[in-house]
């Protein structure tokens, strides 16, 4: 009878269990090696250090420096904004926008003493909180 389900055909018969020999020492070595690789992968996923440095250390390069572009490096850059610093930057942005409606680029030029990354972070927060609105022309203005 024909069967519509897929089938597998083995070209050789299965080896009898009595004839099968497994080197337990080598088997355990390979198992331990696999377990260690899995633990290293988990450590990589849970690491809070630079991903590039982690990989470099894994392959023996102990002199690697942080890349600055991985998720962990970017997260550390974003965490460097303190509450006081946030307040200062937010006030400076709102003062500039109270005087003139500016594009984001013009605003960043008008605030040369503030790092662009930090200013962008504060701008994104203020926009999310609806304290700053963006017009259809791309101009920023305060809501109050």
Secondary structure in CASP SS format (residue, H / E / C, confidence):
PFRMAT SS
TARGET T0000
AUTHOR 0000-0000-0000
METHOD secondary structure of the structure
MODEL  1
X C 1.00
X C 1.00
X C 1.00
X C 1.00
X C 1.00
X C 1.00
X C 1.00
X C 1.00
X C 1.00
X C 1.00
X C 1.00
X C 1.00
X C 1.00
X C 1.00
X C 1.00
X C 1.00
X H 1.00
X H 1.00
X H 1.00
X C 1.00
X C 1.00
X C 1.00
X C 1.00
X H 1.00
X H 1.00
X H 1.00
X H 1.00
X H 1.00
X H 1.00
X H 1.00
X H 1.00
X H 1.00
X H 1.00
X H 1.00
X H 1.00
X H 1.00
X H 1.00
X H 1.00
X H 1.00
X H 1.00
X H 1.00
X H 1.00
X H 1.00
X H 1.00
X H 1.00
X H 1.00
X C 1.00
X C 1.00
X C 1.00
X C 1.00
X H 1.00
X H 1.00
X H 1.00
X H 1.00
X H 1.00
X H 1.00
X H 1.00
X H 1.00
X C 1.00
X C 1.00
X C 1.00
X C 1.00
X C 1.00
X C 1.00
X C 1.00
X C 1.00
X C 1.00
X C 1.00
X C 1.00
X C 1.00
X H 1.00
X H 1.00
X H 1.00
X H 1.00
X H 1.00
X H 1.00
X H 1.00
X H 1.00
X H 1.00
X C 1.00
X C 1.00
X C 1.00
X H 1.00
X H 1.00
X H 1.00
X H 1.00
X H 1.00
X H 1.00
X H 1.00
X H 1.00
X H 1.00
X H 1.00
X H 1.00
X H 1.00
X H 1.00
X H 1.00
X H 1.00
X H 1.00
X H 1.00
X C 1.00
X C 1.00
X E 1.00
X C 1.00
X H 1.00
X H 1.00
X H 1.00
X H 1.00
X H 1.00
X H 1.00
X H 1.00
X C 1.00
X C 1.00
X C 1.00
X C 1.00
X C 1.00
X H 1.00
X H 1.00
X H 1.00
X H 1.00
X H 1.00
X H 1.00
X H 1.00
X H 1.00
X H 1.00
X H 1.00
X H 1.00
X H 1.00
X H 1.00
X C 1.00
X C 1.00
X C 1.00
X E 1.00
X E 1.00
X E 1.00
X C 1.00
X C 1.00
X C 1.00
X C 1.00
X C 1.00
X E 1.00
X E 1.00
X E 1.00
X C 1.00
X C 1.00
END
